[in-house]
Amino acid sequence: MPLTVIIFLALFTGGIVLAFIRHPVWGMMSYALSLYASPAHNWFGSYLPDLRWSLLASLCTLISIFVNKSHLVPKTPWLSTAPAKIIICYAIWMWIQLLWALSYEAHIEGTILITKYIILYYIIYRVLDNDSTFFTFIMFNLVGGFYISRRVLGYSMGGRVEGIGGPGINDSNTLGMHMSVLLIFAGMMLLKKNTLFRNNLHWRICQGIILISAVYIANSVVQTISRSAVLGILSGGALLMVIKHWTVKKRFYLYAACAFIGLLYYAPYTFWERLDTITEAAQGEEIEGSAYSRLVISKAQIEMFKENIFGHGHRGTAVLSPYFMPEEYLSVFEGKAGRASHCTFLTTLTEQGLPGAILYVLMVIWAIRTIYGYSKDDPVMYLYLMSTAASLAAIFISGIFVDYLKVEIQVYCFAMLASLQDYQKRLRLKNYWKDYGE
C-alpha cells in the first residue's frame, strides 16, 4: 500500500478519534481532508474503498457534537440564527419546486446538496465558539489549500488550470474563488498574535505553515487566470481597508504592499493579458467574446424569469437557453446544447424565482448588518470577523460574473459569521453581569 494512502487513512481516522476524545472541531480535519485530498479526485483513490468520505466525516463530527454536548460552550440555538432560517427556507422552496422543475434529475441533485448544507452549517456553527476553534478550523483549510496548490504548481498542460481540486472546486473559476478566500484567511492569520500557545516555538511553526501556504495559494489563484476571482479578492481587500482594526493597521499595509509587489513580479504574461480585457471593457472598447456572452446570458435570464416568476428549477437556465439565446453562444455537453448561468443572483432569480431572490437578498442584508454592527472591543476575535467579511465580499463580487450559488465555502463563511455574532452576544452578556450582577 502506498505511503500516501497510509497517511490519508491515519489523518482521516485521527481526526474522527480526536473529535470524540478532545473536541468536535477535529472532525473538521477529516472533512477538510475529504475535500482537498478527495480520493475520487486523486490517484491514490484507487487503493481505497469507494466511500462517501465527506459524508462519513460530517456524520462522525455530528455524532461527536452530541456526545460532547455537555463540554461545548452554550450558544444561541442554531435554528434562531438568520442564515439557518434562510438556508432552510431555500431548501424547502427547492423541494416544492420539484412539482414543476424543468430538469427533475438536476433539480433533485441541487436540492439534496442545499439540504446537506443545512447540516454542514449546523456543524460549523456549533463547533466554532472561541479563538482556538476558529484558528484550528482555518488551519485545516489552509493546509488543504496548500495541498491543492502543490498540484496546481505541477500543472504542465499550459493555459488555465482545469480539473484540479476537490468536489465542487475543480474548475478554474471556482478554484480561483475558493483559493482567493483561503488567501484572505492566510493574510489575516499572519496578522494574528500568539493568543493560543504557551510555547512560542509552536506559534512560530504555525506562522511558518501559514506563510508557506499563502505563497502557494496565491500562485494557484494566478494560475487559474480567473478574472472574477481577482475582482473578488480586490473587493475583499477594499473592504478590509474600511473595517480593519487599528491594532493591525501598520502590518496590514506592509503585508498588502509585499503581496502587490510579489504579484507584479511573479505573475505570468497570460495572467495580465486576460485581466487586460477588464480594463478594455471599462474603457468602452470591444468586449472580449467570453465577457460578451455573459451579457447575452444575463439578458436571456431576465426573459426566462418573466416566463415564470416562481422559477424553473435548478439548471433551468441551461434547459431554456436554446430557446432564448442565439446558437453561437450555446455549448454542447453530453450531446445537448445549452448554456449555464454566469451570475449567482440571476441564477437564483431564474431558477428559484422571486422567493429565491428574496432569500438571497435577505442573506446579503444580514451579512452587511452583522459585519458593520460588530464591535471592535475584542481585537482577537475581530480578526476572524475581518477574515469572514472580506471572504464574503470576495464571493459576492466574484458571483456577479460566475454562478457560485452552490459553492461550499460560502456556507463556511455564513456559519463563521453567525458564530462570531453569537460570541459577541455572549461577551456582552458576560460583561453585563460583571458590571451589574451581584
Buried (B, 14 or more C-beta within 10 A) or exposed (E): EEEEBEEBBEBBEBBBBBBBEEBBBBBBBBBBBBBBBBBBBBEBBEBBEEEEBBEBBBBBBBBBBEEBEEEBEEBBEBEEBBBBBBBBBBBBBBBBBEEBBBBEEBBBEBBEBBBBBBBBBBBBBBBBBBBBBBBBBBBBBBBBBBBBBEBBEEBEEEEBBBEBBBEBBBBBBBBBBBBBBBBBBBBBBBBBEEEBEEEEEEBEEBBEBBEBBBBBBBBBBBBBBBBBBBBBBBBBBEBBEEBBBEBBEEEBEEBBEEBEEBBEEEBEEBBEEBBEBBEEBEEEEEBBEEBEBBEBBBEBBEEBBEEBEBBBBBBBBBBBBBEBBEEEBBEEEEEEEBBBBBBBBBBBBBBBBBBBBBBBEBBEEBBBEBBEEBEBEBBBBBBBBBBBBBBBBBBBBBBBBBBBBBBBBBBBBBBBBBBBBBBBEBBEEEEEEEEEEE
